[in-house]
Amino acid sequence: MADSPDPRVTRSREAILAAARELLLQEGPAAVTHQHVAARAGVGRATVYRHWPQPGTLLGDAMAGVRLPFFREPVPPVRTWLRQQLRSLADELDLPDVRAVTAALVQGVVDAGTTDGPEQPAEAIGRRLRAALASAQESGELRLAVDARDAAALVVGPLFYRSMLELGPVSEAMIDRLVDTLGTWTGSAHTPV
């Protein structure tokens, strides 16, 4: 039988993660350093390093408990729902703090070189979008013209490019073009919001 974890270790890990989340929300990802987190959590810096040798891993774990709000529970008409989801995502990415956290998350995935472990945000978005598009196809609202596995890259990828690299806003016309790249939308669902 395996030994149960030391309650002191569990408490220190929880305190560290809580402190990292607070710093992230209050000051942004740059504030999530071993030194700042240790001071906020009331533990020694060595304790933080013991649990998280790399700052990117600490940041990733701090954010792992955050529910990704986008592309949940599609409702018909799916085209209208998809436009709303893309608009919400674009608006969030236009906020400097969200842009900074997103950049840190991307860097964490690049540094780790793997997507092993908990479901990554990109995987969640892709899975949710594929389910929504399947629903639209089944109802006859959409005749998909692309591979559903590419849908997220085709409609979400350009939002990241515009927001993260060009630091520019996403127009309604751009969102319409992105949604329309997926295929032929039928009926009143094609009417822009």
DRENDO-1510 file (C-alpha; in Angstrom, 1 decimal, always signed):
<recs>
REC; n; res; u; v; w
REC; 1; MET; +0.0; +0.0; +0.0 .
REC; 2; ALA; +1.4; +3.4; -1.0 .
REC; 3; ASP; +2.1; +6.0; +1.7 .
REC; 4; SER; -0.3; +8.8; +1.9 .
REC; 5; PRO; +1.2; +12.2; +1.0 .
REC; 6; ASP; +2.6; +14.3; +3.8 .
REC; 7; PRO; -0.1; +16.8; +4.8 .
REC; 8; ARG; +2.6; +19.5; +5.1 .
REC; 9; VAL; +3.6; +18.9; +1.5 .
REC; 10; THR; +0.0; +19.1; +0.4 .
REC; 11; ARG; -0.6; +22.3; +2.3 .
REC; 12; SER; +2.6; +24.0; +0.9 .
REC; 13; ARG; +1.7; +23.0; -2.7 .
REC; 14; GLU; -1.8; +24.4; -2.3 .
REC; 15; ALA; -0.5; +27.6; -0.7 .
REC; 16; ILE; +2.0; +28.0; -3.5 .
REC; 17; LEU; -0.6; +27.4; -6.3 .
REC; 18; ALA; -3.0; +29.9; -4.6 .
REC; 19; ALA; -0.3; +32.5; -4.3 .
REC; 20; ALA; +0.7; +32.0; -8.0 .
REC; 21; ARG; -2.9; +32.4; -9.1 .
REC; 22; GLU; -3.3; +35.6; -7.0 .
REC; 23; LEU; -0.2; +37.0; -8.5 .
REC; 24; LEU; -1.2; +36.0; -12.0 .
REC; 25; LEU; -4.6; +37.7; -11.7 .
REC; 26; GLN; -3.3; +40.8; -9.9 .
REC; 27; GLU; +0.0; +41.5; -11.6 .
REC; 28; GLY; +0.2; +39.3; -14.7 .
REC; 29; PRO; +2.4; +36.3; -15.6 .
REC; 30; ALA; +5.7; +38.2; -15.2 .
REC; 31; ALA; +4.9; +38.3; -11.4 .
REC; 32; VAL; +4.8; +34.6; -11.1 .
REC; 33; THR; +8.4; +34.1; -10.1 .
REC; 34; HIS; +9.7; +31.7; -7.5 .
REC; 35; GLN; +10.7; +34.6; -5.3 .
REC; 36; HIS; +7.3; +36.4; -5.5 .
REC; 37; VAL; +5.3; +33.3; -5.1 .
REC; 38; ALA; +7.3; +32.1; -2.1 .
REC; 39; ALA; +6.8; +35.5; -0.4 .
REC; 40; ARG; +3.1; +35.5; -1.1 .
REC; 41; ALA; +2.6; +31.9; +0.0 .
REC; 42; GLY; +4.7; +32.3; +3.2 .
REC; 43; VAL; +7.1; +29.5; +2.3 .
REC; 44; GLY; +10.8; +29.4; +1.4 .
REC; 45; ARG; +12.0; +29.8; -2.1 .
REC; 46; ALA; +13.6; +26.4; -2.0 .
REC; 47; THR; +10.2; +24.9; -1.3 .
REC; 48; VAL; +8.8; +26.4; -4.5 .
REC; 49; TYR; +11.8; +25.2; -6.5 .
REC; 50; ARG; +11.4; +21.7; -5.0 .
REC; 51; HIS; +7.9; +21.4; -6.3 .
REC; 52; TRP; +8.4; +23.5; -9.5 .
REC; 53; PRO; +12.0; +23.7; -10.8 .
REC; 54; GLN; +10.9; +25.7; -13.8 .
REC; 55; PRO; +8.8; +28.9; -13.6 .
REC; 56; GLY; +6.8; +28.0; -16.7 .
REC; 57; THR; +5.6; +24.8; -15.1 .
REC; 58; LEU; +4.5; +26.7; -12.0 .
REC; 59; LEU; +2.6; +29.2; -14.2 .
REC; 60; GLY; +1.0; +26.3; -16.2 .
REC; 61; ASP; -0.1; +24.5; -13.1 .
REC; 62; ALA; -1.5; +27.7; -11.6 .
REC; 63; MET; -3.6; +28.2; -14.7 .
REC; 64; ALA; -4.6; +24.5; -15.0 .
REC; 65; GLY; -7.5; +24.9; -12.6 .
REC; 66; VAL; -9.0; +27.7; -14.7 .
REC; 67; ARG; -11.9; +26.6; -16.8 .
REC; 68; LEU; -11.6; +27.6; -20.4 .
REC; 69; PRO; -14.9; +29.6; -21.1 .
REC; 70; PHE; -14.9; +29.5; -24.9 .
REC; 71; PHE; -16.7; +27.2; -27.3 .
REC; 72; ARG; -18.8; +25.5; -24.6 .
REC; 73; GLU; -22.3; +24.2; -25.1 .
REC; 74; PRO; -23.2; +25.2; -28.7 .
REC; 75; VAL; -26.7; +26.3; -29.4 .
REC; 76; PRO; -28.4; +26.5; -32.8 .
REC; 77; PRO; -28.0; +28.3; -35.0 .
REC; 78; VAL; -24.4; +27.2; -34.7 .
REC; 79; ARG; -23.2; +29.9; -37.1 .
REC; 80; THR; -24.5; +32.6; -34.8 .
REC; 81; TRP; -23.1; +30.8; -31.7 .
REC; 82; LEU; -19.7; +30.4; -33.4 .
REC; 83; ARG; -19.6; +34.1; -34.3 .
REC; 84; GLN; -20.4; +35.0; -30.7 .
REC; 85; GLN; -17.7; +32.7; -29.4 .
REC; 86; LEU; -15.1; +34.1; -31.8 .
REC; 87; ARG; -16.1; +37.7; -30.9 .
REC; 88; SER; -15.7; +36.9; -27.2 .
REC; 89; LEU; -12.3; +35.3; -27.7 .
REC; 90; ALA; -11.1; +38.2; -29.9 .
REC; 91; ASP; -12.3; +40.7; -27.3 .
REC; 92; GLU; -10.5; +38.9; -24.5 .
REC; 93; LEU; -7.3; +38.6; -26.5 .
REC; 94; ASP; -7.4; +42.3; -27.0 .
REC; 95; LEU; -6.9; +42.9; -23.3 .
REC; 96; PRO; -3.2; +43.3; -22.4 .
REC; 97; ASP; -3.4; +41.1; -19.3 .
REC; 98; VAL; -5.1; +38.3; -21.3 .
REC; 99; ARG; -2.6; +38.7; -24.1 .
REC; 100; ALA; +0.3; +38.4; -21.6 .
REC; 101; VAL; -1.1; +35.3; -20.0 .
REC; 102; THR; -1.8; +33.7; -23.4 .
REC; 103; ALA; +1.7; +34.4; -24.5 .
REC; 104; ALA; +3.1; +32.8; -21.3 .
REC; 105; LEU; +0.9; +29.7; -21.9 .
REC; 106; VAL; +2.1; +29.3; -25.4 .
REC; 107; GLN; +5.7; +29.7; -24.2 .
REC; 108; GLY; +5.1; +27.1; -21.6 .
REC; 109; VAL; +3.9; +24.6; -24.2 .
REC; 110; VAL; +6.8; +25.4; -26.4 .
REC; 111; ASP; +9.3; +25.1; -23.5 .
REC; 112; ALA; +7.8; +21.8; -22.4 .
REC; 113; GLY; +7.9; +20.4; -25.9 .
REC; 114; THR; +5.0; +18.2; -25.2 .
REC; 115; THR; +1.2; +18.2; -24.8 .
REC; 116; ASP; +1.3; +15.3; -22.3 .
REC; 117; GLY; -0.7; +15.6; -19.1 .
REC; 118; PRO; -3.9; +17.5; -18.6 .
REC; 119; GLU; -5.9; +18.5; -21.7 .
REC; 120; GLN; -4.3; +21.6; -23.2 .
REC; 121; PRO; -6.5; +24.7; -24.1 .
REC; 122; ALA; -5.9; +24.1; -27.8 .
REC; 123; GLU; -7.1; +20.5; -27.5 .
REC; 124; ALA; -10.2; +21.6; -25.6 .
REC; 125; ILE; -11.1; +24.3; -28.1 .
REC; 126; GLY; -10.5; +21.9; -31.0 .
REC; 127; ARG; -12.7; +19.2; -29.5 .
REC; 128; ARG; -15.5; +21.6; -28.6 .
REC; 129; LEU; -15.4; +23.2; -32.0 .
REC; 130; ARG; -15.5; +19.8; -33.8 .
REC; 131; ALA; -18.5; +18.8; -31.7 .
REC; 132; ALA; -20.3; +22.0; -32.6 .
REC; 133; LEU; -19.6; +21.6; -36.3 .
REC; 134; ALA; -20.8; +18.0; -36.2 .
REC; 135; SER; -24.0; +19.2; -34.7 .
REC; 136; ALA; -24.4; +21.9; -37.4 .
REC; 137; GLN; -23.8; +19.2; -40.1 .
REC; 138; GLU; -26.3; +16.8; -38.5 .
REC; 139; SER; -29.0; +19.5; -38.4 .
REC; 140; GLY; -28.3; +20.5; -42.0 .
REC; 141; GLU; -27.2; +24.0; -41.1 .
REC; 142; LEU; -23.6; +23.4; -42.4 .
REC; 143; ARG; -22.0; +21.6; -45.3 .
REC; 144; LEU; -18.5; +21.4; -44.0 .
REC; 145; ALA; -15.8; +22.2; -46.7 .
REC; 146; VAL; -12.8; +21.5; -44.6 .
REC; 147; ASP; -11.5; +18.7; -42.4 .
REC; 148; ALA; -13.1; +19.2; -39.0 .
REC; 149; ARG; -9.6; +18.6; -37.4 .
REC; 150; ASP; -8.4; +21.8; -39.1 .
REC; 151; ALA; -11.4; +24.0; -38.1 .
REC; 152; ALA; -9.8; +25.4; -34.9 .
REC; 153; ALA; -6.6; +26.4; -36.8 .
REC; 154; LEU; -8.7; +28.0; -39.5 .
REC; 155; VAL; -10.9; +30.1; -37.3 .
REC; 156; VAL; -9.1; +30.5; -34.0 .
REC; 157; GLY; -5.5; +30.7; -35.4 .
REC; 158; PRO; -6.1; +34.0; -37.2 .
REC; 159; LEU; -7.5; +35.6; -34.1 .
REC; 160; PHE; -4.3; +34.7; -32.2 .
REC; 161; TYR; -2.2; +36.0; -35.1 .
REC; 162; ARG; -4.0; +39.3; -35.3 .
REC; 163; SER; -4.2; +39.8; -31.5 .
REC; 164; MET; -0.8; +38.4; -30.4 .
REC; 165; LEU; +1.5; +39.2; -33.3 .
REC; 166; GLU; -0.1; +42.2; -35.0 .
REC; 167; LEU; -1.5; +43.6; -31.7 .
REC; 168; GLY; -4.6; +44.7; -33.7 .
REC; 169; PRO; -8.3; +44.4; -33.2 .
REC; 170; VAL; -10.4; +41.7; -35.0 .
REC; 171; SER; -13.2; +43.2; -37.1 .
REC; 172; GLU; -16.7; +41.7; -37.6 .
REC; 173; ALA; -15.9; +41.3; -41.3 .
REC; 174; MET; -12.9; +39.2; -40.4 .
REC; 175; ILE; -15.0; +36.9; -38.1 .
REC; 176; ASP; -17.6; +36.5; -40.9 .
REC; 177; ARG; -14.9; +35.5; -43.3 .
REC; 178; LEU; -13.4; +33.0; -40.8 .
REC; 179; VAL; -16.7; +31.4; -40.2 .
REC; 180; ASP; -17.5; +31.2; -43.9 .
REC; 181; THR; -14.2; +29.4; -44.6 .
REC; 182; LEU; -15.6; +26.4; -42.8 .
REC; 183; GLY; -18.2; +25.6; -45.5 .
REC; 184; THR; -21.7; +26.5; -46.7 .
REC; 185; TRP; -24.1; +27.7; -44.1 .
REC; 186; THR; -27.8; +27.3; -44.9 .
REC; 187; GLY; -31.0; +29.0; -43.8 .
REC; 188; SER; -31.5; +32.0; -41.5 .
REC; 189; ALA; -28.5; +30.9; -39.5 .
REC; 190; HIS; -26.4; +32.7; -42.2 .
REC; 191; THR; -27.8; +36.1; -41.1 .
REC; 192; PRO; -25.0; +38.0; -39.4 .
REC; 193; VAL; -25.5; +38.9; -35.7 .
</recs>
